[in-house]
Amino acid sequence: MPSHTSLPSTSLKLGELDCWHFIHGHAQLLIAKQGAQVLSYQVGKDKPVIWLNEKAQYTHGKGIRTGVPICWPWFGNLALNPPSVQAMRVSAEPATAHGLVRTREWKLHDYDDAGEALHIALRLPQVKGGLPGWPHDVTLTLHIRLDTQLHLNLVSHNRSDTAVSISQALHSYFAVSDVRQVHVEGVEGLTYIETLDDWKRVKQSGDLTFSGETDRIYLDTPDTLSIVDPEWERRITLKSCGSRSAVIWNPWIDKTARFNDMAADGWQRMLCIETANVMDDVITLEPGASHTLGVSISANAL
C-alpha cells in the first residue's frame, strides 16, 4: 500500500458493519467497508446531500438501501441485461440483483489527506478464479476525492486475455426536502425506457417532476443533470464521465410499504439518480483495457 498520512478510525460500527468516517474541512463522509458504500455526505450544518436512510439495515451479506451502492458487473435483474453481459456469468444458481460486489468487504488501498483534497482508494480484494459464478480477472477500485465536491470514480481493469462485458451503476440516493416538490433538469428531449409500462421508449417533455412511482432509464444522457429543490433552496448537480445512461428512481407509497428497511414515508425524502452504463451503454473491456465510471456531486444555493 502506498504511504499515506494518519489513517481514519475504523472503529465506527453500524449494526454488524464496520465503517470508515472521514472528515475533511467541514465535510464529513461515512463509508461502509461492505460494498465500499458511501452512506452519507454532508458539509457543515448544511442539509445532507446523500440520503442516509434511518431504517437501513446494516447486516453482513445484505445490500444496504441507502447512500451510494455499487452495482457491478451487472445492473438490476441480470436476465434483463444485454446478452453480452449475461454471457459473462457461469452458474446455475439464481443471480443476485445488482451484481456481486455490494455485499463483499473492500479494503482501503490508499489514503492521502495532505493537501487541499482528501484522496481515498478502496479496492475489491481479488479472488482466485474470479467472483462466484463470474470467472474473470478484472480489478475494481473506487477512487474518492473530497474537496469542495464529492468525486466518485469506479475503475474496472481487465487483466485477463479475453474481452469482458459489464453493466454497472453508482446507485446514488440523494436527500431532498420532498420529492413531490423537486424537479430534475437536463433530461428534456431525452429518450427514456419506461420500465413501469412494458419498457416502452418515450421522449421526455420538459423537466422531470414526480407524482408517482418512477423507474426510468434515460439514454444518451448529457454530462450534467441537476436536482432543483426549492424548499431547501438548493441545486444538487451531478457531472458524470464514462456514462451515457442514467436511472432515475423513486418507489413512492405502495412499493415502499413492501420494504422492511425503509420508513413508510421514506420515499418522500429521497431521489435516486444513478450514474450508469446500462442497456446499449454496456461496457466491453478488451484485454488490458480499463474503464472509469465517474460522478462529481455538488450542492449549491439557488
PyMOL commands that set and color helices and strands:
alter all, ss='L'
color gray80, all
select helices_A, chain A and resi 78-80+83-86+179-181+252-257+266-269+279-281
alter helices_A, ss='H'
color red, helices_A
select strands_A, chain A and resi 13-14+17-24+27-32+37-43+70-71+107-112+118-123+138-146+150-158+164-166+168-170+173-175+183-185+191-194+200-203+214-219+224-229+234-241+245-250+270-277+283-285+290-301
alter strands_A, ss='S'
color yellow, strands_A
deselect
rebuild
show_as cartoon
